[in-house]
Amino acid sequence: MKQQLKVLEKYIVEGKIHYLVFCHGADSHEWDDLGYLLTTDEWINCSEIVYSFVLNLQKKLKRQIPLSISLFGGYRDDDYDSVLSLHTADLVQCLNLLCGQKINYIPIVKEK
């Protein structure tokens, strides 16, 4: 992932990319009906990596980078609140890192 972010940074710095869209699906979570890839900590860390990348690049370029966030996916027939909790954790990462908030949120994701 870090290598892809370096390529992305290069294109942003060169002015070939003018905005970012981050699509983060909860269906990649280990207890999702379709997922089985990432633990809760790994899933949230992905958000932290992306938002930290944007923050650091904005500091480097001394300008804002337009960012659109799309939280999608998440298929838990047994507990949809777990999906909403993951999406909330993603938004909290964004607010804390990019907007300077200090929200303390611990997601509650029930094991399947």
Secondary structure by P-SEA (a helix, b strand, c coil): caaaaaaaaaaaaaccccbbbbbbbccccccccccccccaaaaaaaaaaaaaaaaaaaaaaccccbbbbbbbbbbbcccaaaaaaaaaaaaaaaaaaccccbbbbbbbbbcc
